[in-house]
Amino acid sequence: MPDPASELFGQFEPTLRFEKPLESNEAGWYIIAEQSVPSTLAAFWQTAMQWTTEPQHVIPPIEKAEILEESDQKVRRLLIPRRKAKDAPLEEVVEYCRAAEGCPTDRVIYRPNEKVGNLPFYYPKVEAYSLVYIPDADSNESGLLRLELASNESVSDTKMQYALKTVLHKLFKWCIQARIGYKKKAHHDVLVDKDTYTQTYQRLKAKYASELIRNWSEKTDPKKFVFEDIAIASYLICLWEESRPTFVDLGCGNGLLTYLLTSEGYEGYGVDIADRKIWVELKGDRANLLRVEALRPSSTVYPEADWLIGNHADELVPWIPIIAAKSQSNFMVIPCCLYGLDGTKKLVLKPTAGEGKYEAYTSYVKSIATQCGFEPEQDHLRIPSTKNITIVGRNRKDTPVDLSALEAAGASFVPRLSDREKEEQRRRKIRKLT
Ligand SMILES: C[S@@+](CC[C@H](N)C(=O)[O-])C[C@H]1O[C@@H](n2cnc3c(N)ncnc32)[C@H](O)[C@@H]1O
């Protein structure tokens, strides 16, 4: 069944006035971008309220908003940035002006409590900007959505132009979703910018896919792994933005993800219980790129790694937040089979209403991350596998945490035997019997 929203989403063709903002019908405001929207006034207000509490879904450099004060007409919120070391939190007043209550137009005004020169890079360099809805004269089912600035100066920075257009696009979509009561099944691209992700994926695909598929020396289907790992590498590159973190890929399997990330200039390596035939080609002259090691998670730390990755890393997945906490690292895991901390699949999960087993398992992994002091975030990856939820831990509370209960729960963990070891065991048994 076609997605009912897709057709409406396709109507996005905004008029952009970055070079020459047009004077609005309200004094002091200048139109920078506008788009007709097949949505009601009610949908506009629902969208505006959502933007107040969830700006991170519209402006990627923001991690979240903390609401400091709230009334029907005004909200004071603190925008918390993702890159805490680089950007400061920004206090902002959001004013709701409703035509029904005597305002000239339905308008939401965003006013930062900061001088223009000190505004963060992602914020328009103005004293205020606003989102406006003007109902169509002949229908109350549609209207005009506008972004207006409290300045008539042109916006010449192309990155800011792109950001403003993206904001309008996102709000346009939300208005449509609010109108048709649309609920997305999976929330993709929550932590990365969708367009940047798509561009990165296309670039990596063009650069690596055909050669990797041609030279695949494993018995597995190259297409499944190549496109999946290109997608995961693209996602991580977008998540890391301009930073160049170091990483360790735990349970790296065929090593493809490690190969892609290091080929893109990120420093790191992969670890797995068993080596793979393809490692020889992927390593080339980098002997330490992929390493054989049976990890005992309770005694494993990687203080040198900025990020620990666990892509479908089976029994290592629930341990990775713990290893990351002890290593002072961030982590990204894509849970798969339902392993507990003891390395078995005997975990008893209690899915909440509407939750499947896989979602319940991801909740379990998130709860471990929370106990480790992380504020875990979640996203859905665009990969062929149905196990496509990723949990990211990149923010940790400063308060000390006690990991002893988690470690005790996993005290009986024993690393599995590699296929080679299992085969040797089998042969030994046969020899004994004959
Ligand atoms: C399902 S595979 C995933 C491999 C790879 N990340 C991928 O997505 O293609 C899980 C991997 O975790 C590895 N693994 C499981 N327990 C491990 C341990 N204790 N130490 C090292 N590797 C382990 C397994 O050998 C296996 O290669």
The ligand as a Gaussian input file, in Angstrom:
#p B3LYP/6-31G(d) Opt

LIG

0 1
 C       26.670000     -12.278000      14.194000
 S       28.364000     -12.081000      14.069000
 C       28.498000     -10.433000      13.492000
 C       29.770000     -10.125000      12.803000
 C       29.882000      -8.717000      12.228000
 N       29.874000      -7.703000      13.227000
 C       28.819000      -8.487000      11.189000
 O       27.819000      -7.839000      11.461000
 O       28.982000      -9.009000      10.084000
 C       28.896000     -11.957000      15.750000
 C       30.401000     -12.040000      15.888000
 O       30.749000     -11.841000      17.264000
 C       31.898000     -12.647000      17.520000
 N       32.015000     -12.868000      18.966000
 C       31.079000     -13.402000      19.790000
 N       31.566000     -13.500000      21.038000
 C       32.819000     -13.008000      21.009000
 C       33.836000     -12.858000      21.981000
 N       33.646000     -13.223000      23.261000
 N       35.027000     -12.317000      21.605000
 C       35.234000     -11.941000      20.316000
 N       34.302000     -12.090000      19.350000
 C       33.118000     -12.621000      19.682000
 C       31.604000     -13.915000      16.752000
 O       32.777000     -14.651000      16.488000
 C       30.975000     -13.386000      15.466000
 O       31.901000     -13.167000      14.446000

